[in-house]
Amino acid sequence: MVSSTFYAIIAGVGSGTGRSVALKFARTYPVVLVARKPESYNDIVSEIRQSGGHAIGVSADTSDPAAVSSAFKTIHDEFQGKKLAAAIYNVGAGFAVKPFLETTLSDLDASLSSNARGLFNFSQAVLPSLLSSVPYSPFPPTLIITGATASLKGSARFATFAAGKFAARALAQSLAREFGPQGVHVAHTIIDGVIDIPRTKGREVNGGIEDGKISPDAIAESYWHLHTQHRSAFTQELDLRPYVEKF
């Protein structure tokens, strides 16, 4: 049954992880899907509504404070009287893979803007609402941040992407240490592998073995698990990879 009291926000919605996370959380909560372009969320909003859930889409570039402020005004107007149960930051822009001497400051800025600046803006927008939900939510109010292999390892040709992901991980750790004791669960996830989404269908990974790519539905299940964890056993960082992935 979909809650009439709480809702969830997923920022960074597309055909992969964002869609799966939105569908999973929509089984329990009305959901807000945030993306820069409506075409990223329109079909998912329709899919959720057709299955009996409640979803709205909001366009915003999370790296732009004014856009985030406007988006959250829309969200608060839509969900007056409801409380925020979970917020997921899944924004994935700034992915540039090239030799370092061919990278530009714009490549670095794109990664830092989407990963660090965007997470900063999003967190400042959702944390007051998550804090106010602490006494009432059936599960600890949760902020989940999607990371990547580059959050831990600056591989060759991934310099600018790793810079953004490292920064987001550092911010997530700081938020966890500040807001965890106040009852808000902040978790950072390392998605260590290629996700099985339409864009990667033709890409052979791990020799093409079955389940050699990460299922976005399995990621969504892990995100739900993080949200429902008891506060006596919070996970601050979770790493996910296919069973055959080298690490």
Backbone as CSV, one residue per row, in Angstrom:
resi,resn,N_x,N_y,N_z,CA_x,CA_y,CA_z,C_x,C_y,C_z
1,MET,0.843,-1.197,0.000,0.000,0.000,0.000,0.879,1.247,0.000
2,VAL,0.524,2.214,-0.832,1.288,3.447,-0.916,0.932,4.355,0.253
3,SER,1.955,4.864,0.935,1.759,5.714,2.105,1.018,6.989,1.732
4,SER,0.156,7.434,2.635,-0.526,8.714,2.444,0.141,9.810,3.273
5,THR,1.225,9.454,3.973,1.868,10.380,4.906,3.264,10.789,4.480
6,PHE,3.976,9.896,3.794,5.368,10.130,3.440,5.568,10.082,1.931
7,TYR,6.680,10.641,1.475,7.032,10.568,0.062,8.544,10.449,-0.073
8,ALA,8.998,10.151,-1.296,10.426,9.998,-1.573,10.795,10.820,-2.806
9,ILE,12.066,11.204,-2.871,12.592,11.978,-3.994,13.774,11.226,-4.597
10,ILE,13.755,11.083,-5.911,14.887,10.485,-6.621,15.394,11.496,-7.634
11,ALA,16.615,11.958,-7.454,17.231,12.904,-8.384,18.215,12.160,-9.277
12,GLY,18.089,12.362,-10.581,18.917,11.643,-11.531,18.191,10.407,-12.007
13,VAL,17.149,10.633,-12.811,16.279,9.536,-13.237,16.410,9.343,-14.738
14,GLY,16.614,8.098,-15.131,16.677,7.755,-16.538,16.246,6.321,-16.716
15,SER,16.749,5.674,-17.741,16.275,4.329,-18.071,16.932,3.225,-17.255
16,GLY,17.883,3.562,-16.388,18.612,2.539,-15.651,18.320,2.525,-14.170
17,THR,19.339,2.851,-13.373,19.213,2.795,-11.922,18.096,3.693,-11.409
18,GLY,18.009,4.908,-11.934,16.981,5.838,-11.468,15.582,5.283,-11.642
19,ARG,15.330,4.679,-12.790,14.007,4.086,-13.035,13.734,2.965,-12.023
20,SER,14.689,2.061,-11.849,14.476,0.931,-10.942,14.261,1.395,-9.506
21,VAL,15.039,2.373,-9.069,14.870,2.898,-7.714,13.513,3.577,-7.574
22,ALA,13.112,4.335,-8.584,11.800,4.994,-8.534,10.669,3.970,-8.440
23,LEU,10.735,2.927,-9.252,9.685,1.905,-9.221,9.646,1.180,-7.877
24,LYS,10.823,0.903,-7.315,10.877,0.213,-6.027,10.281,1.069,-4.920
25,PHE,10.675,2.324,-4.827,10.188,3.177,-3.751,8.727,3.569,-3.966
26,ALA,8.280,3.569,-5.223,6.886,3.923,-5.519,5.909,2.858,-5.041
27,ARG,6.388,1.684,-4.706,5.496,0.663,-4.143,5.039,1.035,-2.733
28,THR,5.806,1.919,-2.094,5.493,2.302,-0.716,5.165,3.783,-0.580
29,TYR,5.792,4.620,-1.388,5.628,6.070,-1.245,5.227,6.725,-2.573
30,PRO,4.515,7.839,-2.521,4.501,8.729,-3.678,5.946,9.167,-3.938
31,VAL,6.313,9.320,-5.209,7.696,9.651,-5.519,7.773,10.887,-6.411
32,VAL,8.850,11.633,-6.208,9.190,12.770,-7.057,10.419,12.375,-7.868
33,LEU,10.327,12.514,-9.175,11.439,12.177,-10.049,12.039,13.480,-10.583
34,VAL,13.310,13.697,-10.320,13.981,14.935,-10.710,15.030,14.631,-11.771
35,ALA,14.974,15.371,-12.862,15.969,15.260,-13.927,16.025,16.585,-14.659
36,ARG,17.080,16.776,-15.422,17.210,18.035,-16.145,16.163,18.170,-17.247
37,LYS,15.808,17.049,-17.873,14.890,17.091,-19.009,13.675,16.208,-18.750
38,PRO,12.467,16.675,-19.113,11.257,15.878,-18.889,11.283,14.512,-19.563
39,GLU,11.952,14.423,-20.728,11.985,13.137,-21.416,12.703,12.063,-20.610
40,SER,13.477,12.466,-19.603,14.141,11.481,-18.750,13.182,10.831,-17.771
41,TYR,12.111,11.541,-17.383,11.213,10.981,-16.365,9.777,10.754,-16.829
42,ASN,9.365,11.298,-17.947,7.952,11.219,-18.339,7.434,9.790,-18.409
43,ASP,8.178,8.908,-19.090,7.716,7.524,-19.237,7.659,6.806,-17.888
44,ILE,8.585,7.126,-16.996,8.605,6.462,-15.687,7.437,6.946,-14.835
45,VAL,7.145,8.234,-14.895,5.974,8.760,-14.191,4.716,8.052,-14.675
46,SER,4.581,7.889,-15.988,3.402,7.206,-16.546,3.357,5.749,-16.099
47,GLU,4.506,5.096,-16.090,4.580,3.691,-15.680,4.122,3.522,-14.229
48,ILE,4.569,4.405,-13.360,4.186,4.321,-11.953,2.704,4.591,-11.781
49,ARG,2.198,5.591,-12.459,0.768,5.910,-12.351,-0.102,4.787,-12.881
50,GLN,0.318,4.157,-13.975,-0.461,3.062,-14.544,-0.503,1.839,-13.632
51,SER,0.512,1.717,-12.776,0.544,0.593,-11.833,-0.151,0.922,-10.513
52,GLY,-0.754,2.115,-10.441,-1.493,2.498,-9.244,-0.731,3.353,-8.268
53,GLY,0.502,3.739,-8.603,1.289,4.582,-7.721,1.094,6.055,-8.017
54,HIS,1.734,6.875,-7.224,1.661,8.327,-7.387,3.061,8.830,-7.666
55,ALA,3.232,9.545,-8.782,4.538,10.084,-9.133,4.367,11.404,-9.859
56,ILE,5.307,12.299,-9.627,5.384,13.526,-10.404,6.821,13.698,-10.870
57,GLY,6.992,14.409,-11.975,8.319,14.725,-12.468,8.586,16.210,-12.337
58,VAL,9.811,16.549,-11.987,10.215,17.947,-11.842,11.546,18.130,-12.560
59,SER,11.631,19.146,-13.409,12.865,19.419,-14.137,13.757,20.350,-13.337
60,ALA,15.013,19.960,-13.176,15.972,20.814,-12.469,17.383,20.322,-12.725
61,ASP,18.297,21.266,-12.858,19.728,20.979,-12.874,20.207,21.162,-11.443
62,THR,20.597,20.067,-10.796,20.928,20.143,-9.372,22.167,20.991,-9.090
63,SER,22.969,21.255,-10.106,24.139,22.102,-9.874,23.785,23.580,-9.809
64,ASP,22.539,23.920,-10.128,22.064,25.303,-10.144,21.205,25.557,-8.909
65,PRO,21.673,26.336,-7.944,20.912,26.557,-6.709,19.519,27.123,-6.960
66,ALA,19.391,28.027,-7.928,18.081,28.614,-8.213,17.123,27.563,-8.750
67,ALA,17.623,26.669,-9.600,16.781,25.600,-10.144,16.343,24.634,-9.049
68,VAL,17.259,24.338,-8.131,16.911,23.444,-7.016,15.872,24.107,-6.114
69,SER,16.058,25.374,-5.820,15.092,26.094,-4.988,13.714,26.093,-5.624
70,SER,13.642,26.346,-6.925,12.364,26.344,-7.624,11.735,24.959,-7.623
71,ALA,12.554,23.936,-7.852,12.044,22.564,-7.871,11.456,22.178,-6.522
72,PHE,12.135,22.555,-5.444,11.644,22.157,-4.128,10.442,22.976,-3.684
73,LYS,10.271,24.139,-4.221,9.026,24.858,-3.974,7.859,24.095,-4.594
74,THR,8.064,23.611,-5.824,7.038,22.798,-6.493,6.742,21.536,-5.698
75,ILE,7.799,20.883,-5.221,7.632,19.642,-4.462,6.874,19.897,-3.162
76,HIS,7.247,20.927,-2.441,6.586,21.216,-1.169,5.123,21.610,-1.380
77,ASP,4.845,22.315,-2.465,3.444,22.663,-2.764,2.627,21.412,-3.075
78,GLU,3.240,20.464,-3.789,2.547,19.235,-4.183,2.289,18.344,-2.981
79,PHE,3.230,18.305,-2.033,3.138,17.346,-0.934,2.942,18.038,0.419
80,GLN,2.180,19.093,0.433,1.857,19.762,1.694,1.222,18.758,2.656
81,GLY,1.727,18.753,3.869,1.181,17.851,4.878,1.852,16.495,4.907
82,LYS,2.661,16.176,3.900,3.390,14.906,3.894,4.823,15.139,4.340
83,LYS,5.462,14.078,4.781,6.838,14.168,5.252,7.757,13.358,4.344
84,LEU,9.009,13.784,4.261,9.977,13.142,3.391,10.601,11.933,4.085
85,ALA,10.468,10.781,3.452,11.015,9.547,4.017,12.400,9.221,3.481
86,ALA,12.622,9.512,2.201,13.895,9.127,1.590,14.220,10.045,0.429
87,ALA,15.504,10.315,0.265,15.988,11.112,-0.853,17.197,10.392,-1.438
88,ILE,17.185,10.206,-2.749,18.260,9.484,-3.434,18.904,10.407,-4.442
89,TYR,20.232,10.546,-4.347,20.972,11.375,-5.301,21.703,10.449,-6.256
90,ASN,21.173,10.354,-7.474,21.671,9.415,-8.473,22.155,10.138,-9.734
91,VAL,22.470,11.404,-9.595,22.882,12.201,-10.751,24.242,11.702,-11.252
92,GLY,24.343,11.469,-12.561,25.544,10.830,-13.096,26.250,11.593,-14.188
93,ALA,26.072,12.891,-14.281,26.742,13.657,-15.334,28.220,13.824,-15.024
94,GLY,28.966,14.317,-15.994,30.383,14.587,-15.790,31.287,13.407,-16.056
95,PHE,30.792,12.406,-16.803,31.580,11.201,-17.083,32.405,11.422,-18.345
96,ALA,33.689,11.711,-18.173,34.598,11.907,-19.297,35.744,10.915,-19.161
97,VAL,35.978,10.126,-20.213,37.061,9.149,-20.200,38.007,9.504,-21.344
98,LYS,39.145,10.073,-21.004,40.105,10.493,-22.023,41.474,10.683,-21.381
99,PRO,42.534,10.652,-22.172,43.865,10.919,-21.616,43.890,12.265,-20.910
100,PHE,44.622,12.326,-19.802,44.601,13.538,-18.994,44.994,14.783,-19.786
101,LEU,45.997,14.665,-20.661,46.455,15.834,-21.401,45.458,16.289,-22.458
102,GLU,44.410,15.504,-22.664,43.340,15.911,-23.574,42.119,16.434,-22.817
103,THR,42.153,16.373,-21.501,41.029,16.885,-20.715,41.109,18.403,-20.617
104,THR,39.969,18.990,-20.314,39.884,20.446,-20.199,39.286,20.817,-18.847
105,LEU,39.386,22.083,-18.522,38.758,22.553,-17.294,37.252,22.353,-17.340
106,SER,36.669,22.409,-18.524,35.219,22.185,-18.620,34.864,20.753,-18.259
107,ASP,35.752,19.791,-18.573,35.526,18.405,-18.151,35.536,18.299,-16.626
108,LEU,36.511,18.962,-16.009,36.596,18.945,-14.547,35.393,19.640,-13.928
109,ASP,35.036,20.785,-14.476,33.898,21.539,-13.941,32.604,20.734,-14.048
110,ALA,32.429,20.011,-15.162,31.212,19.213,-15.344,31.105,18.131,-14.272
111,SER,32.227,17.489,-13.964,32.219,16.430,-12.950,31.996,16.996,-11.553
112,LEU,32.701,18.068,-11.229,32.533,18.669,-9.904,31.136,19.260,-9.739
113,SER,30.592,19.828,-10.811,29.265,20.440,-10.727,28.185,19.406,-10.457
114,SER,28.199,18.299,-11.192,27.133,17.310,-11.026,27.306,16.483,-9.766
115,ASN,28.546,16.176,-9.426,28.782,15.279,-8.294,28.888,16.009,-6.962
116,ALA,29.734,17.018,-6.874,29.935,17.706,-5.590,28.950,18.858,-5.409
117,ARG,28.912,19.781,-6.362,28.021,20.932,-6.240,26.558,20.498,-6.241
118,GLY,26.207,19.582,-7.124,24.826,19.115,-7.187,24.398,18.421,-5.899
119,LEU,25.273,17.548,-5.384,24.957,16.876,-4.122,24.843,17.877,-2.985
120,PHE,25.720,18.878,-2.967,25.652,19.919,-1.945,24.289,20.615,-1.973
121,ASN,23.860,21.052,-3.158,22.572,21.745,-3.281,21.410,20.841,-2.894
122,PHE,21.450,19.608,-3.388,20.372,18.651,-3.105,20.295,18.354,-1.610
123,SER,21.437,18.137,-0.988,21.459,17.806,0.445,20.937,18.953,1.287
124,GLN,21.321,20.177,0.946,20.810,21.315,1.702,19.297,21.453,1.545
125,ALA,18.773,21.011,0.406,17.332,21.102,0.181,16.553,20.018,0.921
126,VAL,17.119,18.796,1.019,16.335,17.688,1.590,16.572,17.465,3.075
127,LEU,17.740,17.817,3.591,18.046,17.462,4.984,17.114,18.097,6.009
128,PRO,16.681,19.362,5.849,15.716,19.879,6.823,14.431,19.052,6.878
129,SER,13.962,18.606,5.716,12.741,17.785,5.688,12.989,16.406,6.279
130,LEU,14.150,15.826,6.001,14.473,14.521,6.586,14.582,14.618,8.103
131,LEU,15.197,15.679,8.585,15.309,15.867,10.035,13.933,15.988,10.684
132,SER,13.030,16.687,10.034,11.701,16.867,10.628,10.898,15.574,10.620
133,SER,11.328,14.598,9.797,10.616,13.317,9.732,11.091,12.311,10.772
134,VAL,12.210,12.591,11.425,12.813,11.612,12.330,11.835,11.068,13.373
135,PRO,11.050,11.906,14.036,10.168,11.352,15.082,8.993,10.544,14.546
136,TYR,8.730,10.625,13.247,7.481,10.077,12.712,7.658,8.938,11.709
137,SER,8.777,8.868,11.028,8.939,7.910,9.941,9.043,6.481,10.464
138,PRO,8.379,5.520,9.805,8.488,4.125,10.232,9.890,3.565,10.038
139,PHE,10.628,4.122,9.092,12.032,3.782,8.889,12.855,5.067,9.063
140,PRO,14.126,4.941,9.415,14.929,6.151,9.561,14.924,6.966,8.256
141,PRO,14.631,8.245,8.303,14.722,9.069,7.092,16.119,8.924,6.487
142,THR,16.169,8.793,5.172,17.384,8.321,4.526,17.802,9.201,3.363
143,LEU,19.102,9.467,3.278,19.712,10.102,2.119,20.730,9.118,1.550
144,ILE,20.514,8.690,0.309,21.408,7.735,-0.353,22.073,8.424,-1.541
145,ILE,23.395,8.251,-1.651,24.160,8.866,-2.724,24.794,7.772,-3.573
146,THR,24.564,7.830,-4.880,25.144,6.850,-5.788,26.571,7.234,-6.142
147,GLY,27.504,6.353,-5.814,28.897,6.525,-6.189,29.292,5.537,-7.270
148,ALA,30.583,5.421,-7.506,31.089,4.570,-8.580,32.466,4.044,-8.198
149,THR,33.014,3.174,-9.046,34.383,2.716,-8.836,35.317,3.901,-8.646
150,ALA,35.068,4.966,-9.425,35.916,6.160,-9.374,35.810,6.905,-8.055
151,SER,34.854,6.568,-7.207,34.778,7.174,-5.884,35.936,6.721,-5.004
152,LEU,36.510,5.568,-5.348,37.583,4.976,-4.544,38.919,4.941,-5.256
153,LYS,38.871,4.947,-6.600,40.084,4.686,-7.370,40.147,5.617,-8.574
154,GLY,41.180,6.439,-8.615,41.356,7.318,-9.762,42.137,6.617,-10.855
155,SER,41.443,5.880,-11.711,42.116,5.115,-12.756,42.625,6.021,-13.873
156,ALA,43.553,5.496,-14.671,44.043,6.233,-15.833,42.878,6.593,-16.735
157,ARG,42.876,7.821,-17.246,41.877,8.353,-18.175,40.567,8.746,-17.481
158,PHE,40.486,8.575,-16.163,39.282,8.919,-15.417,39.529,10.080,-14.453
159,ALA,40.518,10.916,-14.714,40.942,11.915,-13.735,39.818,12.854,-13.317
160,THR,39.116,13.436,-14.267,38.096,14.426,-13.903,36.885,13.761,-13.268
161,PHE,36.503,12.588,-13.783,35.367,11.883,-13.203,35.669,11.473,-11.768
162,ALA,36.878,10.964,-11.532,37.260,10.556,-10.179,37.285,11.750,-9.229
163,ALA,37.718,12.905,-9.721,37.750,14.088,-8.855,36.360,14.413,-8.328
164,GLY,35.361,14.356,-9.203,33.990,14.631,-8.775,33.447,13.576,-7.839
165,LYS,33.731,12.310,-8.156,33.206,11.220,-7.334,33.900,11.157,-5.972
166,PHE,35.204,11.425,-5.932,35.897,11.507,-4.648,35.261,12.600,-3.787
167,ALA,34.987,13.746,-4.383,34.414,14.867,-3.632,33.039,14.514,-3.083
168,ALA,32.223,13.851,-3.894,30.890,13.459,-3.434,30.969,12.466,-2.281
169,ARG,31.927,11.549,-2.358,32.090,10.573,-1.276,32.502,11.263,0.021
170,ALA,33.413,12.233,-0.082,33.840,12.972,1.103,32.672,13.725,1.722
171,LEU,31.863,14.353,0.872,30.698,15.072,1.376,29.723,14.113,2.046
172,ALA,29.522,12.947,1.441,28.613,11.944,2.024,29.100,11.501,3.401
173,GLN,30.407,11.297,3.550,30.949,10.898,4.851,30.714,11.977,5.903
174,SER,30.945,13.208,5.520,30.751,14.311,6.458,29.286,14.413,6.880
175,LEU,28.385,14.280,5.909,26.956,14.344,6.225,26.541,13.181,7.127
176,ALA,27.083,12.006,6.876,26.744,10.849,7.713,27.171,11.076,9.158
177,ARG,28.337,11.661,9.335,28.845,11.871,10.693,28.089,12.988,11.420
178,GLU,27.567,13.937,10.660,26.822,15.029,11.285,25.369,14.676,11.534
179,PHE,24.723,14.023,10.558,23.273,13.831,10.643,22.861,12.450,11.124
180,GLY,23.784,11.471,11.082,23.461,10.167,11.633,23.056,10.234,13.090
181,PRO,23.829,10.940,13.943,23.450,11.052,15.343,22.136,11.788,15.569
182,GLN,21.653,12.491,14.539,20.364,13.176,14.642,19.221,12.321,14.101
183,GLY,19.558,11.080,13.659,18.520,10.153,13.234,18.319,10.019,11.751
184,VAL,19.118,10.730,10.947,19.010,10.618,9.487,20.106,9.690,8.988
185,HIS,19.709,8.657,8.254,20.658,7.687,7.726,21.211,8.196,6.393
186,VAL,22.506,8.494,6.352,23.178,8.912,5.124,24.080,7.770,4.666
187,ALA,23.844,7.289,3.454,24.588,6.137,2.941,25.134,6.446,1.553
188,HIS,26.360,6.030,1.326,27.015,6.199,0.029,27.223,4.814,-0.569
189,THR,26.874,4.641,-1.853,27.002,3.333,-2.484,28.060,3.374,-3.584
190,ILE,28.903,2.355,-3.610,29.906,2.202,-4.654,29.346,1.226,-5.684
191,ILE,29.004,1.717,-6.853,28.527,0.839,-7.922,29.749,0.464,-8.755
192,ASP,30.308,-0.698,-8.463,31.596,-1.109,-9.019,31.372,-2.092,-10.168
193,GLY,31.064,-1.537,-11.330,30.838,-2.386,-12.488,29.938,-1.686,-13.487
194,VAL,29.698,-2.347,-14.610,28.828,-1.809,-15.652,27.393,-2.194,-15.331
195,ILE,26.505,-1.217,-15.357,25.097,-1.473,-15.068,24.392,-1.937,-16.341
196,ASP,23.510,-2.891,-16.212,22.797,-3.463,-17.348,21.616,-2.571,-17.724
197,ILE,21.887,-1.587,-18.559,20.880,-0.623,-18.998,20.864,-0.594,-20.521
198,PRO,19.856,0.016,-21.136,19.789,0.021,-22.604,21.075,0.505,-23.271
199,ARG,21.721,1.508,-22.696,22.925,2.071,-23.309,24.086,1.089,-23.333
200,THR,24.093,0.068,-22.437,25.208,-0.879,-22.376,24.844,-2.252,-22.924
201,LYS,23.683,-2.382,-23.568,23.226,-3.693,-24.039,24.235,-4.343,-24.979
202,GLY,24.835,-3.561,-25.870,25.762,-4.144,-26.828,27.187,-4.249,-26.333
203,ARG,27.420,-3.918,-25.106,28.781,-3.921,-24.558,29.057,-5.223,-23.823
204,GLU,30.102,-5.932,-24.237,30.454,-7.179,-23.576,31.270,-6.887,-22.327
205,VAL,30.826,-7.430,-21.204,31.478,-7.202,-19.917,31.714,-8.545,-19.247
206,ASN,32.872,-8.697,-18.642,33.209,-9.943,-17.939,32.989,-11.162,-18.827
207,GLY,33.450,-11.029,-20.085,33.352,-12.139,-21.026,31.947,-12.456,-21.489
208,GLY,31.012,-11.568,-21.225,29.637,-11.812,-21.644,28.889,-12.798,-20.782
209,ILE,29.447,-13.146,-19.632,28.821,-14.130,-18.753,27.497,-13.602,-18.202
210,GLU,26.555,-14.500,-17.951,25.266,-14.102,-17.381,25.481,-13.418,-16.030
211,ASP,24.795,-12.306,-15.837,24.905,-11.502,-14.616,26.299,-10.903,-14.440
212,GLY,26.998,-10.717,-15.549,28.296,-10.051,-15.504,28.171,-8.543,-15.431
213,LYS,26.969,-8.031,-15.687,26.661,-6.622,-15.464,25.750,-6.514,-14.246
214,ILE,25.688,-5.332,-13.666,24.887,-5.144,-12.457,23.436,-4.867,-12.844
215,SER,22.526,-5.607,-12.266,21.100,-5.384,-12.498,20.644,-4.117,-11.783
216,PRO,20.036,-3.168,-12.481,19.544,-1.969,-11.795,18.444,-2.296,-10.790
217,ASP,17.680,-3.350,-11.043,16.665,-3.757,-10.066,17.311,-4.255,-8.777
218,ALA,18.464,-4.923,-8.911,19.180,-5.387,-7.718,19.747,-4.200,-6.943
219,ILE,20.202,-3.179,-7.655,20.648,-1.959,-6.981,19.495,-1.355,-6.189
220,ALA,18.324,-1.303,-6.812,17.151,-0.729,-6.142,16.792,-1.507,-4.880
221,GLU,16.914,-2.813,-4.933,16.641,-3.627,-3.743,17.615,-3.279,-2.623
222,SER,18.877,-3.059,-2.984,19.875,-2.689,-1.972,19.586,-1.310,-1.393
223,TYR,19.110,-0.384,-2.238,18.767,0.947,-1.745,17.595,0.867,-0.773
224,TRP,16.629,0.028,-1.085,15.497,-0.130,-0.170,15.962,-0.724,1.152
225,HIS,16.873,-1.685,1.078,17.427,-2.269,2.304,18.106,-1.197,3.149
226,LEU,18.883,-0.323,2.507,19.527,0.760,3.256,18.486,1.635,3.952
227,HIS,17.414,1.929,3.234,16.367,2.788,3.802,15.697,2.153,5.013
228,THR,15.560,0.854,5.002,14.808,0.180,6.065,15.701,-0.343,7.193
229,GLN,16.991,-0.074,7.141,17.872,-0.540,8.206,17.508,0.085,9.552
230,HIS,17.625,-0.711,10.593,17.420,-0.215,11.947,18.560,0.730,12.315
231,ARG,18.242,1.753,13.104,19.267,2.753,13.408,20.386,2.228,14.288
232,SER,20.225,1.054,14.854,21.315,0.465,15.634,22.359,-0.195,14.736
233,ALA,22.087,-0.233,13.421,23.005,-0.917,12.504,23.002,-0.239,11.133
234,PHE,23.311,1.057,11.112,23.384,1.801,9.855,24.603,1.362,9.026
235,THR,24.424,1.290,7.727,25.530,1.138,6.788,25.850,2.511,6.226
236,GLN,27.092,2.985,6.387,27.449,4.275,5.804,27.886,4.100,4.356
237,GLU,28.562,2.996,4.058,28.989,2.770,2.677,28.766,1.314,2.294
238,LEU,28.193,1.142,1.106,27.883,-0.190,0.586,28.484,-0.300,-0.801
239,ASP,29.234,-1.373,-1.057,29.749,-1.546,-2.407,29.059,-2.730,-3.077
240,LEU,28.691,-2.534,-4.342,27.954,-3.523,-5.121,28.720,-3.810,-6.401
241,ARG,28.883,-5.096,-6.728,29.550,-5.479,-7.970,29.085,-6.869,-8.386
242,PRO,29.188,-7.204,-9.677,28.863,-8.570,-10.108,29.793,-9.581,-9.446
243,TYR,29.305,-10.785,-9.289,30.056,-11.799,-8.572,31.378,-12.146,-9.262
244,VAL,31.508,-11.840,-10.559,32.731,-12.162,-11.292,33.618,-10.933,-11.504
245,GLU,33.217,-9.781,-10.980,33.985,-8.549,-11.178,35.285,-8.583,-10.387
246,LYS,36.394,-8.198,-11.029,37.670,-8.098,-10.313,37.680,-6.800,-9.503
247,PHE,38.233,-6.867,-8.302,38.330,-5.671,-7.466,39.476,-5.800,-6.486
